[in-house]
Amino acid sequence: MSHIVVFTTTSSADEAAAIGRGLVEARLAACVQVIGPIRSLYHWDGQVQDDQEWQLQVKTAADRLDAVTEYIQREHTYDEPEVIALPVVGGSAGYLGWVTGRTR
């Protein structure tokens, strides 16, 4: 079983908490950490945006990526929410086993 960390951002702490809680309750993620506020600079609507956001780090099994992506896209208020998955290349067997178990 391989594992991933999925990143997304939201415009509010409340939205981040709601998405994170929903992912954990649906067993799509073992753990979601909310970090913020952070400052995000990006191109959107033909301009460079400078916004305060909250970042979610979603710990999950790789085979849950499609379901996590669908959940975030459905529940998110952004027109095009960030969904980026990075592979976990190592870690403690106990923790990774816990991640797998919580996402079943």
Biopython code that builds the backbone (N, CA, C, O; Angstrom):
import numpy as np
from Bio.PDB.StructureBuilder import StructureBuilder

atoms = [
    (1, "MET", "N", (0.851, -1.189, 0.000)),
    (1, "MET", "CA", (0.000, 0.000, 0.000)),
    (1, "MET", "C", (0.880, 1.229, 0.000)),
    (1, "MET", "O", (1.746, 1.364, 0.864)),
    (2, "SER", "N", (0.682, 2.124, -0.942)),
    (2, "SER", "CA", (1.432, 3.373, -0.932)),
    (2, "SER", "C", (0.562, 4.483, -0.352)),
    (2, "SER", "O", (-0.664, 4.385, -0.311)),
    (3, "HIS", "N", (1.225, 5.521, 0.085)),
    (3, "HIS", "CA", (0.564, 6.616, 0.765)),
    (3, "HIS", "C", (0.896, 7.930, 0.093)),
    (3, "HIS", "O", (1.913, 8.052, -0.589)),
    (4, "ILE", "N", (0.023, 8.923, 0.291)),
    (4, "ILE", "CA", (0.202, 10.239, -0.291)),
    (4, "ILE", "C", (-0.191, 11.305, 0.728)),
    (4, "ILE", "O", (-0.874, 11.037, 1.717)),
    (5, "VAL", "N", (0.265, 12.519, 0.449)),
    (5, "VAL", "CA", (-0.218, 13.703, 1.148)),
    (5, "VAL", "C", (-0.831, 14.597, 0.083)),
    (5, "VAL", "O", (-0.175, 14.951, -0.897)),
    (6, "VAL", "N", (-2.084, 14.956, 0.278)),
    (6, "VAL", "CA", (-2.801, 15.810, -0.661)),
    (6, "VAL", "C", (-2.867, 17.208, -0.059)),
    (6, "VAL", "O", (-3.169, 17.374, 1.123)),
    (7, "PHE", "N", (-2.582, 18.207, -0.882)),
    (7, "PHE", "CA", (-2.629, 19.593, -0.451)),
    (7, "PHE", "C", (-3.790, 20.309, -1.124)),
    (7, "PHE", "O", (-4.070, 20.100, -2.305)),
    (8, "THR", "N", (-4.453, 21.149, -0.358)),
    (8, "THR", "CA", (-5.426, 22.091, -0.885)),
    (8, "THR", "C", (-5.412, 23.312, 0.014)),
    (8, "THR", "O", (-4.872, 23.272, 1.120)),
    (9, "THR", "N", (-6.007, 24.397, -0.462)),
    (9, "THR", "CA", (-6.117, 25.607, 0.338)),
    (9, "THR", "C", (-7.556, 26.093, 0.307)),
    (9, "THR", "O", (-8.315, 25.793, -0.615)),
    (10, "THR", "N", (-7.915, 26.852, 1.341)),
    (10, "THR", "CA", (-9.247, 27.449, 1.420)),
    (10, "THR", "C", (-9.106, 28.914, 1.809)),
    (10, "THR", "O", (-8.032, 29.365, 2.206)),
    (11, "SER", "N", (-10.201, 29.643, 1.690)),
    (11, "SER", "CA", (-10.185, 31.068, 2.016)),
    (11, "SER", "C", (-10.510, 31.347, 3.483)),
    (11, "SER", "O", (-10.412, 32.490, 3.929)),
    (12, "SER", "N", (-10.896, 30.312, 4.239)),
    (12, "SER", "CA", (-11.227, 30.541, 5.651)),
    (12, "SER", "C", (-10.870, 29.321, 6.496)),
    (12, "SER", "O", (-10.811, 28.193, 6.007)),
    (13, "ALA", "N", (-10.638, 29.582, 7.764)),
    (13, "ALA", "CA", (-10.360, 28.501, 8.709)),
    (13, "ALA", "C", (-11.573, 27.596, 8.855)),
    (13, "ALA", "O", (-11.426, 26.381, 8.984)),
    (14, "ASP", "N", (-12.768, 28.173, 8.836)),
    (14, "ASP", "CA", (-13.981, 27.364, 8.982)),
    (14, "ASP", "C", (-14.159, 26.404, 7.815)),
    (14, "ASP", "O", (-14.512, 25.242, 8.016)),
    (15, "GLU", "N", (-13.917, 26.881, 6.594)),
    (15, "GLU", "CA", (-14.038, 25.997, 5.427)),
    (15, "GLU", "C", (-12.981, 24.900, 5.479)),
    (15, "GLU", "O", (-13.266, 23.745, 5.162)),
    (16, "ALA", "N", (-11.766, 25.256, 5.877)),
    (16, "ALA", "CA", (-10.706, 24.252, 5.994)),
    (16, "ALA", "C", (-11.091, 23.175, 6.998)),
    (16, "ALA", "O", (-10.915, 21.986, 6.735)),
    (17, "ALA", "N", (-11.616, 23.589, 8.150)),
    (17, "ALA", "CA", (-12.017, 22.628, 9.172)),
    (17, "ALA", "C", (-13.163, 21.747, 8.683)),
    (17, "ALA", "O", (-13.176, 20.545, 8.946)),
    (18, "ALA", "N", (-14.116, 22.331, 7.981)),
    (18, "ALA", "CA", (-15.257, 21.551, 7.484)),
    (18, "ALA", "C", (-14.809, 20.514, 6.459)),
    (18, "ALA", "O", (-15.238, 19.361, 6.519)),
    (19, "ILE", "N", (-13.957, 20.906, 5.527)),
    (19, "ILE", "CA", (-13.462, 19.956, 4.522)),
    (19, "ILE", "C", (-12.618, 18.882, 5.200)),
    (19, "ILE", "O", (-12.783, 17.697, 4.912)),
    (20, "GLY", "N", (-11.725, 19.278, 6.090)),
    (20, "GLY", "CA", (-10.880, 18.314, 6.790)),
    (20, "GLY", "C", (-11.696, 17.318, 7.586)),
    (20, "GLY", "O", (-11.469, 16.111, 7.495)),
    (21, "ARG", "N", (-12.647, 17.815, 8.369)),
    (21, "ARG", "CA", (-13.497, 16.922, 9.170)),
    (21, "ARG", "C", (-14.285, 15.964, 8.278)),
    (21, "ARG", "O", (-14.413, 14.779, 8.584)),
    (22, "GLY", "N", (-14.804, 16.486, 7.187)),
    (22, "GLY", "CA", (-15.566, 15.642, 6.262)),
    (22, "GLY", "C", (-14.724, 14.529, 5.664)),
    (22, "GLY", "O", (-15.185, 13.395, 5.536)),
    (23, "LEU", "N", (-13.488, 14.851, 5.296)),
    (23, "LEU", "CA", (-12.593, 13.829, 4.742)),
    (23, "LEU", "C", (-12.296, 12.742, 5.771)),
    (23, "LEU", "O", (-12.278, 11.558, 5.435)),
    (24, "VAL", "N", (-12.066, 13.136, 7.010)),
    (24, "VAL", "CA", (-11.774, 12.153, 8.062)),
    (24, "VAL", "C", (-13.024, 11.332, 8.390)),
    (24, "VAL", "O", (-12.947, 10.110, 8.512)),
    (25, "GLU", "N", (-14.162, 11.992, 8.531)),
    (25, "GLU", "CA", (-15.400, 11.271, 8.843)),
    (25, "GLU", "C", (-15.768, 10.278, 7.749)),
    (25, "GLU", "O", (-16.297, 9.205, 8.041)),
    (26, "ALA", "N", (-15.494, 10.621, 6.496)),
    (26, "ALA", "CA", (-15.793, 9.732, 5.365)),
    (26, "ALA", "C", (-14.735, 8.651, 5.175)),
    (26, "ALA", "O", (-14.837, 7.829, 4.265)),
    (27, "ARG", "N", (-13.716, 8.655, 6.037)),
    (27, "ARG", "CA", (-12.603, 7.702, 5.978)),
    (27, "ARG", "C", (-11.817, 7.816, 4.665)),
    (27, "ARG", "O", (-11.240, 6.843, 4.180)),
    (28, "LEU", "N", (-11.814, 9.012, 4.116)),
    (28, "LEU", "CA", (-10.995, 9.288, 2.945)),
    (28, "LEU", "C", (-9.598, 9.740, 3.354)),
    (28, "LEU", "O", (-8.665, 9.701, 2.552)),
    (29, "ALA", "N", (-9.463, 10.165, 4.598)),
    (29, "ALA", "CA", (-8.177, 10.597, 5.147)),
    (29, "ALA", "C", (-8.056, 10.090, 6.572)),
    (29, "ALA", "O", (-9.042, 10.011, 7.304)),
    (30, "ALA", "N", (-6.835, 9.748, 6.954)),
    (30, "ALA", "CA", (-6.581, 9.362, 8.340)),
    (30, "ALA", "C", (-6.411, 10.594, 9.207)),
    (30, "ALA", "O", (-6.792, 10.597, 10.377)),
    (31, "CYS", "N", (-5.837, 11.645, 8.628)),
    (31, "CYS", "CA", (-5.504, 12.858, 9.366)),
    (31, "CYS", "C", (-5.467, 14.019, 8.389)),
    (31, "CYS", "O", (-4.977, 13.888, 7.267)),
    (32, "VAL", "N", (-5.987, 15.144, 8.823)),
    (32, "VAL", "CA", (-5.881, 16.374, 8.035)),
    (32, "VAL", "C", (-5.363, 17.458, 8.969)),
    (32, "VAL", "O", (-5.952, 17.730, 10.016)),
    (33, "GLN", "N", (-4.281, 18.058, 8.584)),
    (33, "GLN", "CA", (-3.743, 19.185, 9.346)),
    (33, "GLN", "C", (-4.090, 20.474, 8.626)),
    (33, "GLN", "O", (-3.955, 20.577, 7.407)),
    (34, "VAL", "N", (-4.540, 21.459, 9.398)),
    (34, "VAL", "CA", (-4.877, 22.775, 8.861)),
    (34, "VAL", "C", (-3.804, 23.746, 9.336)),
    (34, "VAL", "O", (-3.568, 23.896, 10.535)),
    (35, "ILE", "N", (-3.168, 24.394, 8.384)),
    (35, "ILE", "CA", (-2.084, 25.326, 8.672)),
    (35, "ILE", "C", (-2.498, 26.696, 8.160)),
    (35, "ILE", "O", (-2.946, 26.840, 7.022)),
    (36, "GLY", "N", (-2.343, 27.690, 9.005)),
    (36, "GLY", "CA", (-2.647, 29.017, 8.521)),
    (36, "GLY", "C", (-2.898, 29.998, 9.633)),
    (36, "GLY", "O", (-2.908, 29.654, 10.815)),
    (37, "PRO", "N", (-3.096, 31.196, 9.231)),
    (37, "PRO", "CA", (-3.170, 31.612, 7.834)),
    (37, "PRO", "C", (-1.801, 31.619, 7.158)),
    (37, "PRO", "O", (-0.761, 31.783, 7.795)),
    (38, "ILE", "N", (-1.851, 31.437, 5.852)),
    (38, "ILE", "CA", (-0.674, 31.542, 5.005)),
    (38, "ILE", "C", (-0.953, 32.624, 3.962)),
    (38, "ILE", "O", (-2.103, 33.010, 3.750)),
    (39, "ARG", "N", (0.082, 33.099, 3.329)),
    (39, "ARG", "CA", (-0.072, 34.091, 2.263)),
    (39, "ARG", "C", (0.163, 33.408, 0.934)),
    (39, "ARG", "O", (1.203, 32.781, 0.731)),
    (40, "SER", "N", (-0.792, 33.524, 0.025)),
    (40, "SER", "CA", (-0.692, 32.900, -1.291)),
    (40, "SER", "C", (-0.656, 33.974, -2.373)),
    (40, "SER", "O", (-1.480, 34.888, -2.393)),
    (41, "LEU", "N", (0.313, 33.841, -3.266)),
    (41, "LEU", "CA", (0.456, 34.728, -4.416)),
    (41, "LEU", "C", (0.306, 33.873, -5.666)),
    (41, "LEU", "O", (1.013, 32.878, -5.827)),
    (42, "TYR", "N", (-0.619, 34.258, -6.560)),
    (42, "TYR", "CA", (-0.905, 33.416, -7.725)),
    (42, "TYR", "C", (-1.618, 34.230, -8.795)),
    (42, "TYR", "O", (-2.209, 35.272, -8.511)),
    (43, "HIS", "N", (-1.554, 33.740, -10.031)),
    (43, "HIS", "CA", (-2.287, 34.353, -11.139)),
    (43, "HIS", "C", (-3.712, 33.822, -11.142)),
    (43, "HIS", "O", (-3.926, 32.613, -11.061)),
    (44, "TRP", "N", (-4.698, 34.730, -11.235)),
    (44, "TRP", "CA", (-6.092, 34.332, -11.389)),
    (44, "TRP", "C", (-6.846, 35.529, -11.951)),
    (44, "TRP", "O", (-6.611, 36.665, -11.539)),
    (45, "ASP", "N", (-7.735, 35.280, -12.876)),
    (45, "ASP", "CA", (-8.525, 36.342, -13.510)),
    (45, "ASP", "C", (-7.646, 37.428, -14.116)),
    (45, "ASP", "O", (-7.990, 38.609, -14.056)),
    (46, "GLY", "N", (-6.513, 37.039, -14.700)),
    (46, "GLY", "CA", (-5.656, 37.970, -15.392)),
    (46, "GLY", "C", (-4.812, 38.872, -14.514)),
    (46, "GLY", "O", (-4.190, 39.816, -15.001)),
    (47, "GLN", "N", (-4.788, 38.584, -13.222)),
    (47, "GLN", "CA", (-4.031, 39.411, -12.287)),
    (47, "GLN", "C", (-3.276, 38.530, -11.299)),
    (47, "GLN", "O", (-3.608, 37.363, -11.092)),
    (48, "VAL", "N", (-2.246, 39.129, -10.693)),
    (48, "VAL", "CA", (-1.575, 38.461, -9.587)),
    (48, "VAL", "C", (-2.393, 38.728, -8.333)),
    (48, "VAL", "O", (-2.613, 39.878, -7.953)),
    (49, "GLN", "N", (-2.836, 37.668, -7.705)),
    (49, "GLN", "CA", (-3.622, 37.744, -6.473)),
    (49, "GLN", "C", (-2.694, 37.618, -5.274)),
    (49, "GLN", "O", (-1.647, 36.977, -5.359)),
    (50, "ASP", "N", (-3.071, 38.220, -4.175)),
    (50, "ASP", "CA", (-2.308, 38.184, -2.926)),
    (50, "ASP", "C", (-3.330, 37.982, -1.816)),
    (50, "ASP", "O", (-3.951, 38.936, -1.348)),
    (51, "ASP", "N", (-3.499, 36.728, -1.399)),
    (51, "ASP", "CA", (-4.585, 36.386, -0.481)),
    (51, "ASP", "C", (-4.103, 35.622, 0.745)),
    (51, "ASP", "O", (-3.060, 34.968, 0.739)),
    (52, "GLN", "N", (-4.892, 35.733, 1.775)),
    (52, "GLN", "CA", (-4.703, 34.917, 2.968)),
    (52, "GLN", "C", (-5.498, 33.621, 2.773)),
    (52, "GLN", "O", (-6.665, 33.658, 2.382)),
    (53, "GLU", "N", (-4.867, 32.485, 3.044)),
    (53, "GLU", "CA", (-5.519, 31.187, 2.898)),
    (53, "GLU", "C", (-5.121, 30.271, 4.050)),
    (53, "GLU", "O", (-4.232, 30.577, 4.844)),
    (54, "TRP", "N", (-5.812, 29.138, 4.110)),
    (54, "TRP", "CA", (-5.491, 28.066, 5.049)),
    (54, "TRP", "C", (-5.187, 26.825, 4.232)),
    (54, "TRP", "O", (-5.933, 26.478, 3.316)),
    (55, "GLN", "N", (-4.092, 26.157, 4.565)),
    (55, "GLN", "CA", (-3.652, 24.978, 3.825)),
    (55, "GLN", "C", (-4.048, 23.710, 4.572)),
    (55, "GLN", "O", (-3.886, 23.617, 5.789)),
    (56, "LEU", "N", (-4.563, 22.749, 3.840)),
    (56, "LEU", "CA", (-4.854, 21.429, 4.384)),
    (56, "LEU", "C", (-3.816, 20.452, 3.876)),
    (56, "LEU", "O", (-3.515, 20.416, 2.683)),
    (57, "GLN", "N", (-3.266, 19.654, 4.789)),
    (57, "GLN", "CA", (-2.383, 18.545, 4.449)),
    (57, "GLN", "C", (-3.139, 17.273, 4.799)),
    (57, "GLN", "O", (-3.367, 16.967, 5.970)),
    (58, "VAL", "N", (-3.522, 16.542, 3.764)),
    (58, "VAL", "CA", (-4.396, 15.382, 3.902)),
    (58, "VAL", "C", (-3.550, 14.117, 3.799)),
    (58, "VAL", "O", (-2.974, 13.842, 2.746)),
    (59, "LYS", "N", (-3.471, 13.339, 4.890)),
    (59, "LYS", "CA", (-2.710, 12.086, 4.879)),
    (59, "LYS", "C", (-3.660, 10.950, 4.545)),
    (59, "LYS", "O", (-4.661, 10.740, 5.230)),
    (60, "THR", "N", (-3.332, 10.214, 3.475)),
    (60, "THR", "CA", (-4.240, 9.171, 3.025)),
    (60, "THR", "C", (-3.499, 8.089, 2.254)),
    (60, "THR", "O", (-2.307, 8.215, 1.971)),
    (61, "ALA", "N", (-4.210, 7.037, 1.921)),
    (61, "ALA", "CA", (-3.682, 5.969, 1.077)),
    (61, "ALA", "C", (-3.816, 6.388, -0.384)),
    (61, "ALA", "O", (-4.783, 7.052, -0.757)),
    (62, "ALA", "N", (-2.857, 6.004, -1.199)),
    (62, "ALA", "CA", (-2.836, 6.428, -2.600)),
    (62, "ALA", "C", (-4.098, 6.013, -3.355)),
    (62, "ALA", "O", (-4.532, 6.720, -4.264)),
    (63, "ASP", "N", (-4.683, 4.891, -2.993)),
    (63, "ASP", "CA", (-5.881, 4.449, -3.710)),
    (63, "ASP", "C", (-7.119, 5.273, -3.361)),
    (63, "ASP", "O", (-8.192, 5.024, -3.910)),
    (64, "ARG", "N", (-6.994, 6.235, -2.471)),
    (64, "ARG", "CA", (-8.102, 7.126, -2.109)),
    (64, "ARG", "C", (-8.044, 8.465, -2.844)),
    (64, "ARG", "O", (-8.919, 9.311, -2.658)),
    (65, "LEU", "N", (-7.019, 8.664, -3.678)),
    (65, "LEU", "CA", (-6.822, 9.962, -4.318)),
    (65, "LEU", "C", (-8.039, 10.411, -5.127)),
    (65, "LEU", "O", (-8.467, 11.556, -4.989)),
    (66, "ASP", "N", (-8.598, 9.557, -5.953)),
    (66, "ASP", "CA", (-9.747, 9.974, -6.771)),
    (66, "ASP", "C", (-10.916, 10.406, -5.894)),
    (66, "ASP", "O", (-11.556, 11.419, -6.175)),
    (67, "ALA", "N", (-11.201, 9.658, -4.846)),
    (67, "ALA", "CA", (-12.308, 9.993, -3.956)),
    (67, "ALA", "C", (-12.022, 11.282, -3.181)),
    (67, "ALA", "O", (-12.926, 12.095, -2.986)),
    (68, "VAL", "N", (-10.788, 11.475, -2.741)),
    (68, "VAL", "CA", (-10.405, 12.714, -2.046)),
    (68, "VAL", "C", (-10.571, 13.896, -2.995)),
    (68, "VAL", "O", (-11.127, 14.926, -2.612)),
    (69, "THR", "N", (-10.097, 13.754, -4.219)),
    (69, "THR", "CA", (-10.211, 14.827, -5.212)),
    (69, "THR", "C", (-11.673, 15.179, -5.457)),
    (69, "THR", "O", (-12.037, 16.355, -5.464)),
    (70, "GLU", "N", (-12.504, 14.172, -5.655)),
    (70, "GLU", "CA", (-13.940, 14.408, -5.893)),
    (70, "GLU", "C", (-14.579, 15.110, -4.702)),
    (70, "GLU", "O", (-15.376, 16.031, -4.878)),
    (71, "TYR", "N", (-14.233, 14.676, -3.485)),
    (71, "TYR", "CA", (-14.801, 15.291, -2.287)),
    (71, "TYR", "C", (-14.406, 16.764, -2.206)),
    (71, "TYR", "O", (-15.259, 17.622, -1.980)),
    (72, "ILE", "N", (-13.127, 17.061, -2.387)),
    (72, "ILE", "CA", (-12.667, 18.447, -2.304)),
    (72, "ILE", "C", (-13.349, 19.292, -3.377)),
    (72, "ILE", "O", (-13.809, 20.395, -3.082)),
    (73, "GLN", "N", (-13.424, 18.808, -4.592)),
    (73, "GLN", "CA", (-14.043, 19.581, -5.665)),
    (73, "GLN", "C", (-15.536, 19.815, -5.396)),
    (73, "GLN", "O", (-16.065, 20.870, -5.746)),
    (74, "ARG", "N", (-16.196, 18.871, -4.798)),
    (74, "ARG", "CA", (-17.629, 18.990, -4.502)),
    (74, "ARG", "C", (-17.891, 19.964, -3.355)),
    (74, "ARG", "O", (-18.839, 20.747, -3.417)),
    (75, "GLU", "N", (-17.066, 19.924, -2.312)),
    (75, "GLU", "CA", (-17.322, 20.682, -1.089)),
    (75, "GLU", "C", (-16.666, 22.064, -1.057)),
    (75, "GLU", "O", (-17.005, 22.886, -0.206)),
    (76, "HIS", "N", (-15.752, 22.321, -1.955)),
    (76, "HIS", "CA", (-14.952, 23.545, -1.942)),
    (76, "HIS", "C", (-15.718, 24.718, -2.549)),
    (76, "HIS", "O", (-16.546, 24.529, -3.440)),
    (77, "THR", "N", (-15.442, 25.928, -2.065)),
    (77, "THR", "CA", (-16.096, 27.117, -2.617)),
    (77, "THR", "C", (-15.342, 27.726, -3.797)),
    (77, "THR", "O", (-15.906, 28.548, -4.519)),
    (78, "TYR", "N", (-14.081, 27.345, -4.011)),
    (78, "TYR", "CA", (-13.317, 27.903, -5.139)),
    (78, "TYR", "C", (-13.812, 27.326, -6.458)),
    (78, "TYR", "O", (-14.290, 26.193, -6.511)),
    (79, "ASP", "N", (-13.692, 28.120, -7.528)),
    (79, "ASP", "CA", (-14.028, 27.637, -8.872)),
    (79, "ASP", "C", (-13.136, 26.467, -9.269)),
    (79, "ASP", "O", (-13.604, 25.494, -9.860)),
    (80, "GLU", "N", (-11.854, 26.566, -8.944)),
    (80, "GLU", "CA", (-10.879, 25.520, -9.282)),
    (80, "GLU", "C", (-9.958, 25.301, -8.084)),
    (80, "GLU", "O", (-8.865, 25.864, -8.033)),
    (81, "PRO", "N", (-10.390, 24.491, -7.127)),
    (81, "PRO", "CA", (-9.552, 24.291, -5.934)),
    (81, "PRO", "C", (-8.265, 23.534, -6.260)),
    (81, "PRO", "O", (-8.226, 22.650, -7.116)),
    (82, "GLU", "N", (-7.231, 23.917, -5.546)),
    (82, "GLU", "CA", (-5.959, 23.194, -5.642)),
    (82, "GLU", "C", (-6.150, 21.779, -5.096)),
    (82, "GLU", "O", (-6.687, 21.591, -4.005)),
    (83, "VAL", "N", (-5.711, 20.809, -5.854)),
    (83, "VAL", "CA", (-5.601, 19.428, -5.371)),
    (83, "VAL", "C", (-4.296, 18.892, -5.932)),
    (83, "VAL", "O", (-4.193, 18.593, -7.121)),
    (84, "ILE", "N", (-3.307, 18.775, -5.065)),
    (84, "ILE", "CA", (-1.992, 18.285, -5.456)),
    (84, "ILE", "C", (-1.626, 17.147, -4.524)),
    (84, "ILE", "O", (-1.703, 17.290, -3.304)),
    (85, "ALA", "N", (-1.229, 16.017, -5.090)),
    (85, "ALA", "CA", (-0.847, 14.852, -4.289)),
    (85, "ALA", "C", (0.642, 14.586, -4.446)),
    (85, "ALA", "O", (1.169, 14.545, -5.558)),
    (86, "LEU", "N", (1.301, 14.409, -3.323)),
    (86, "LEU", "CA", (2.716, 14.060, -3.319)),
    (86, "LEU", "C", (2.886, 12.684, -2.682)),
    (86, "LEU", "O", (2.226, 12.377, -1.689)),
    (87, "PRO", "N", (3.767, 11.854, -3.245)),
    (87, "PRO", "CA", (3.961, 10.521, -2.677)),
    (87, "PRO", "C", (4.714, 10.577, -1.351)),
    (87, "PRO", "O", (5.574, 11.432, -1.137)),
    (88, "VAL", "N", (4.372, 9.661, -0.485)),
    (88, "VAL", "CA", (5.142, 9.449, 0.739)),
    (88, "VAL", "C", (6.161, 8.368, 0.405)),
    (88, "VAL", "O", (5.784, 7.251, 0.051)),
    (89, "VAL", "N", (7.437, 8.686, 0.512)),
    (89, "VAL", "CA", (8.478, 7.739, 0.117)),
    (89, "VAL", "C", (9.043, 6.953, 1.287)),
    (89, "VAL", "O", (9.898, 6.086, 1.105)),
    (90, "GLY", "N", (8.572, 7.252, 2.477)),
    (90, "GLY", "CA", (9.038, 6.519, 3.648)),
    (90, "GLY", "C", (8.328, 7.014, 4.879)),
    (90, "GLY", "O", (7.566, 7.979, 4.835)),
    (91, "GLY", "N", (8.588, 6.340, 5.979)),
    (91, "GLY", "CA", (7.970, 6.714, 7.243)),
    (91, "GLY", "C", (7.919, 5.524, 8.164)),
    (91, "GLY", "O", (8.344, 4.424, 7.809)),
    (92, "SER", "N", (7.400, 5.751, 9.342)),
    (92, "SER", "CA", (7.320, 4.643, 10.293)),
    (92, "SER", "C", (6.223, 3.672, 9.873)),
    (92, "SER", "O", (5.128, 4.077, 9.481)),
    (93, "ALA", "N", (6.533, 2.406, 9.961)),
    (93, "ALA", "CA", (5.573, 1.367, 9.568)),
    (93, "ALA", "C", (4.293, 1.474, 10.378)),
    (93, "ALA", "O", (3.198, 1.283, 9.849)),
    (94, "GLY", "N", (4.430, 1.779, 11.661)),
    (94, "GLY", "CA", (3.251, 1.890, 12.507)),
    (94, "GLY", "C", (2.318, 3.006, 12.066)),
    (94, "GLY", "O", (1.105, 2.812, 11.988)),
    (95, "TYR", "N", (2.880, 4.172, 11.780)),
    (95, "TYR", "CA", (2.062, 5.310, 11.352)),
    (95, "TYR", "C", (1.417, 5.029, 10.006)),
    (95, "TYR", "O", (0.223, 5.274, 9.828)),
    (96, "LEU", "N", (2.188, 4.522, 9.060)),
    (96, "LEU", "CA", (1.638, 4.246, 7.738)),
    (96, "LEU", "C", (0.573, 3.158, 7.794)),
    (96, "LEU", "O", (-0.404, 3.206, 7.047)),
    (97, "GLY", "N", (0.756, 2.185, 8.669)),
    (97, "GLY", "CA", (-0.276, 1.173, 8.877)),
    (97, "GLY", "C", (-1.554, 1.793, 9.429)),
    (97, "GLY", "O", (-2.660, 1.421, 9.039)),
    (98, "TRP", "N", (-1.382, 2.748, 10.348)),
    (98, "TRP", "CA", (-2.548, 3.463, 10.910)),
    (98, "TRP", "C", (-3.279, 4.228, 9.799)),
    (98, "TRP", "O", (-4.508, 4.202, 9.734)),
    (99, "VAL", "N", (-2.525, 4.910, 8.925)),
    (99, "VAL", "CA", (-3.142, 5.633, 7.818)),
    (99, "VAL", "C", (-3.963, 4.679, 6.955)),
    (99, "VAL", "O", (-5.105, 4.976, 6.605)),
    (100, "THR", "N", (-3.388, 3.557, 6.621)),
    (100, "THR", "CA", (-4.112, 2.577, 5.809)),
    (100, "THR", "C", (-5.377, 2.113, 6.524)),
    (100, "THR", "O", (-6.451, 2.066, 5.923)),
    (101, "GLY", "N", (-5.253, 1.774, 7.792)),
    (101, "GLY", "CA", (-6.402, 1.287, 8.550)),
    (101, "GLY", "C", (-7.518, 2.295, 8.684)),
    (101, "GLY", "O", (-8.690, 1.924, 8.630)),
    (102, "ARG", "N", (-7.187, 3.561, 8.859)),
    (102, "ARG", "CA", (-8.210, 4.602, 9.032)),
    (102, "ARG", "C", (-8.896, 4.960, 7.730)),
    (102, "ARG", "O", (-9.959, 5.580, 7.745)),
    (103, "THR", "N", (-8.304, 4.578, 6.591)),
    (103, "THR", "CA", (-8.900, 4.925, 5.299)),
    (103, "THR", "C", (-9.607, 3.726, 4.655)),
    (103, "THR", "O", (-9.855, 3.720, 3.449)),
    (104, "ARG", "N", (-9.918, 2.744, 5.444)),
    (104, "ARG", "CA", (-10.666, 1.582, 4.949)),
    (104, "ARG", "C", (-12.074, 1.642, 5.447)),
    (104, "ARG", "O", (-12.874, 0.756, 5.145)),
]
sb = StructureBuilder()
sb.init_structure("model")
sb.init_model(0)
sb.init_chain("A")
sb.init_seg("    ")
for serial, (resi, resn, name, xyz) in enumerate(atoms, 1):
    if name == "N":
        sb.init_residue(resn, " ", resi, " ")
    sb.init_atom(name, np.array(xyz, "f"), 0.0, 1.0, " ", f" {name:<3s}", serial, name[0])
structure = sb.get_structure()
